[in-house]
């Protein structure tokens, strides 16, 4: 978990260091690390393994953009060091240490995605290991890239009477302005927060939420908020402003409270139904499908009679639909619905996983997205690096 000294706009970090520790090490330096996960206890190694993103990825992209070098131990025990801009593929031909081969053709959707290997001609080979979920090698050291700390940061939360108005506001923000992040909360998510405030002492300091609020958009700007955005925000039912990171942290507590409340609700139900878990989607769609995807989720949930809460990174057309089953029969109904949605998202050109990765539970979704040939291509790359399948067997695709 060691963190090295700042060297210009770079810093060496061991994979066990947490995002919170990196931020603490940078305090007062005038520099910052742009990746902004909801959970700051995430380790940098975990962030690299999943190509993590978070709210501010709307402006700064996923963690891949901020990794300049990696030290990787291969399955053979060989140690390789990869520097961005130094080791690159020649077309699809590549060499990493003693391993040589051809990069496979793997579909890379034109949306935010953390689904399978990144493989494109001429790529920086450091990117081969970012998002590979530990299946090609073990990251033991890294160099992260830093940016000058922005000036005043302003966070705003606009509340709307309908989801349609909220999505129209998202379109407004994205078309001509440059917010750092744009986050969405549906009416059910806001209802969960109202309930948490009254029932859970840990959330007693949450702000009051009017029962007429049926959707909310949280967004941030570096520096002054454009006048046109201020004027448009005034059309909402209410709009909160937080100036500076200290006040923004209060709004982030508001954001963080939703998944915590969801998890507590499901944990309570699991006491009487031991096999029960939540079902949380992680899919992203192309820009033109934003409204259509939310409509698809909403109509599917209504037909299936399922309880839910929807929130997430609407700036990237990437929301998390949390299905909250009350029985194992509802759980099965929710899984079937999730698969139907994934089929449609893939048909639209989207990704079945925008930030959480595939792991061992979503291998069927990855096959749906990549097809049998894509899975064979990924498995062949895995076998080249790890012929005895020692590294995270069963992750991304079932172990043979």
N, C-alpha and C positions, 0 to 999 in steps of 0.2 A: 504493500500500500504506500510505498515511498513516492514522494513528489519532489522533483528536482528544482533547481533554480530557474528563473526566467532567463531565457537567452534570446534577446531581441523580441520577436513576436512568436516565439515557440517555447515549449516547456516539456521536459521529459516526465512521464508519469508511468508508474507501475499499474498493472491492471486491477489490483485490489483497492486502489484509491477511489474514494467516493466522489460524486459530483459536488457534494457539500464541502468536502475537504479541499478540492481543487479551487472552489470559489473562495474559501477562507485563505488559501495560499496566495490568491491573486488580489485580495483586498488591499486597497491603497496603492496598487501598482499602476493604475490607469489603464489596465488591460482587462479583458474578460473573455471567457470561453462561451461561444454562442449557444451551445446545446442547452436546452431548457426543459428537462423532464419534470413531470409532475412530482415524481418521487426522487428527492435529492440524495437518498441513501443508495441509489443505483451506483454500481461500480463502473469505472471507465472500461474495464475489460468486458463487462456485460453489455455496455452500450455499443462497443465495437462489434461484439459477436452478433448483435441483432440490428446493427445499423439504426440505433435508436433515434428518435426525433423529438416529439413534444410540441408544445404550443407554438413556440417561436420558429419552428421549422418552416412556417409560411414565408418568413423573411430569409432565414439563414440556411434552410435545407437540413437534411439529416446529418448525423455525426460524421458520415463519410467525408463531407466537405471540410472537416476540421481535424483530420488525421493526416499528418505529414510523413510519419514513418512508423513501422512496426518491426519488432523482433518476434519471430515465430519459431517455435520448436515443432518440427515435422514429426510424423509418426515414427520415422526411423531413428529419431533422436538428433537429427541434423538441425543446427540452428542457422536460420537465415535472417538477414536484415534487409528490409525493403524501404527505399526512400521514394517518396512521390517525385516524379519527374526524372528519376534515375533508372528504375527498372520498368520497362514497358514491353508489352507484347509487340511482336513484328507481325502485323495483321492478326491472325489467330494463333500464330506460333509463339510459344512462350518458354521461358526457362526460369525456374525458381530453385536456387541451389543446384542440386544434382538432378532435379526432376525437370524433364522436358516433355512437351506435348503440344497439342492443339486445343485452343479454347473451344468448347462446344457451343453450338448455336442454341441459345436459350432465350425464350421470349422475354423481352424487357418492356413491360407496359409503360405507356407515356403518362403515368400517374405516379403519385407517391407510392412506393412499394418496398416491402421487406420480405419478399416471397421467393426464396431460392437464391441460387448463385448469381452474382453480377458477372456477366461475360459478354464483352463486346470487343470487336477488333481494335487493336492499338491501345488497349486500356492500360492504365497504371496498374502494375501487378499488386501493389498494396491493397487495391480495391477488391482483389479476389478473396481476401480473408475477412473483409468487413461485411458483416451480414451473413457469413457462412455458418453461423451458429456453432462454431467450434468443431466442425466436421472435417476441415482440411488441415488444421494445425492449431497449436496452442499459443496464443499471444502472451508473451512474457514481459514486453516493454513497448512503449509507444511514445511518440512525440506529437503533441497536440499544437494546433495553430491558434493564435490568439488575435483578437481585434482590439483597437482602441475603445475604451469604455464610452458608450454613448452619453450624451448630456442628459438632460431631464427626460425621464420616462413617464409617460402618462397612460394610465389604464382606465378604460371606460366600460361600463355595463349598461346596455340599453335594453329596456323591457318592452315587449310588444303584446298586443291583444290577440295576435294570431301568428301561426307559424309562417304563413304566406308573407306577412309584413316583415318578419325577421329575415327571411330568405331574400326578399327584395332589397333589404338593407345590406346584406352580404354582397349582393351584386353591385350595389352602389360603392361599397368600400373597395372592392376588387378592381373596379373599372375606373382607374385614374388616380388612385391614392395608394400610399405605400405603408399600410399598417404593419407592425411587426408580427402580430398574430390576430386571428379571428376565430373565436370559439363559440359554439352553439350549445344551448340548453333547451330542451323541449319542456312542455307544460308538466309532464309527469316527473321529470327531473327536479323542477322547481317545487312540485308538491312534496317530493321526498325530502327536500331541504326544509320545508316548513314543518314537516313531521319530525325531522331530526332535531330541529331547534327546540321543540316542545317536549320531546321524549328522551333526548340524550344530553346529559349535562356537558359532554365534551363539545357539543355544538351550540351551547346556549348563547355564545357571543356572535353567532351568525346574524347578519342584518335581517330586519323584518322584510318579508316578501308579500306583497299584496296578492290576494287570491285572484285578482283580475289579470295578473301577469301570466300569459300562456306560452311565452317563449322569450329567450334572452340571448343577446349577442355580447360577448366580451371581446374587446379589441384594445390593442396598445399602439401608441405612436412614440417614436423617438423625437423629442423636442416638441414644438408647438403642434397642437391638433389643428389641421386645416380648417379655416372658417366654414367652408362648405360642409365639412363633416359635422361641425358643431351645429350648424343649422339643420342638417338632416336628422341628427340625433335628437333635436328638440321636438321632432314629430313623434317620437316614441312616447309611451305612457309615462316613462320615467327614465332618467339616465344618471348613473353614479359616476363621479370622477375621482380617481385616486392619483395623486402626484407623487412621483418618486417610488423607489423600490420598497420602502417601508410600508407605505399605504397600499401599494400593489400586492404586497404579501398578504394583506387582509383579504383581498379579492381572490388570491390564489387559494387561501384556506377555504373560501366559498366553493371554488372549483374542485378542490381535493375532497371536500366533504361528500360530494355526490357518489364517487365510487366507494368510499368508505361506508356510506349509508346503505348502498346496494349490497355490499359484502356482508354487512351486519344483518340485514334483512334475510338474506339467503341462509346465513349461518344459523339464525333463529329457527327457520323452517327446517333446516337439516337435523335439528334435535329430534324431531318426530319422523322425519323422512331421511334416513342416513345417506342414501345415494344421491341426494339432490345437490345440484350445483347451478350457478347462474350460467347463462349462455351469452357471451359477449362478442359481437362482431367487430371486425377490424378492417373493413374493406374500403377502398377508395375508388371513385368513379371519375370519368372525364368531366371537365367543366360543364359541358352542355347537358349533363345528366344529373346535376345537383338536385334540382327540384323533383325530377322524376324518381330519383332513388329514394328521397324522403317519402314521397307519395307511395312508392312500392312498400317500404317498411311499414308505414302507417296502415295501409289497407290490409297487408298480410297479417299484422298483429290483431287488427279488428276482426278479420274473418276467423282467426284461430282462437280468439277470446283470451289472449295472453296479456299479462301485466308486463310493463316495460318502462324503461327510462332511456332517453336518447340524448347523448351529449358528445362533444368532441370537436375535432379540428376542421370545422366547416370551410375554412379558408382553402384547404386542400381537398375539399369534397370528401372528407374522411371523418365520419362520425362512428361512434360506438353505440350500437343498439344493444342494450342490456335487457335480455329476456329474463323475467323473474318467475320461474315456474312455482306452482303451489302443490304439485303432485308429480309423480314420475310419468304419468300420462301426459301432463302438460310439458314436461321436459322433452319427451319423445316428439310431441307436436312441434315444439320449438326447434329441435334439431332438424326436423324435416323442412321447416320453414327456412332456416338458415341455409340449408343446401339449395333450396329453390332460389333464394336471393343470390347466392354465390354463382349459380349457373347463369343468372341474368347479368350480374356484374362482369363476369368474364366475357359474355357475349357483347357487352358494351365496350370492352377494351380496358376494364378496370383490373384491380388487384385484389386477391382474396386476403392479403395481409399487407397493410400499409405501414405498420410500425412494430407489431409485436412478434413477428416471425412465425414460422410454421411449427417448430418443435416436433413433438411426437403425436400431438393430438389433431393436427390439421393436415396430415399428409394426404388425405383424400382430396382436400381442397386444392392442394398444390398440383396434384395429378389432374384435377379438373381444369386448372389454369394452363398447365404446361403440356398436357396430353401425354400419352405413353412414350412418344419419342423424346419429348423434353425431359421426362424423368429418366429415361435410359441415358441421355446425354449427361445429365447431372451425376447419375450413379457412376458413369465411366470416369468422370473427373474425380469423384470421390475415391474410386478404386486406384487411380493413378497416384494420388497422394497418400492413401491409406489402404494398401492392398489387403490387410488382415482385418479391416473394419474395427479398429481399436478406438477411434475418436467419435464419441457420441453416436454409437450405433442406434439406428431407428429414428434418428432426427432427420427431417426433410423428406425422407422416403423410408418405408419399412425395411428393416434389416433383412438381408437375403437369408 
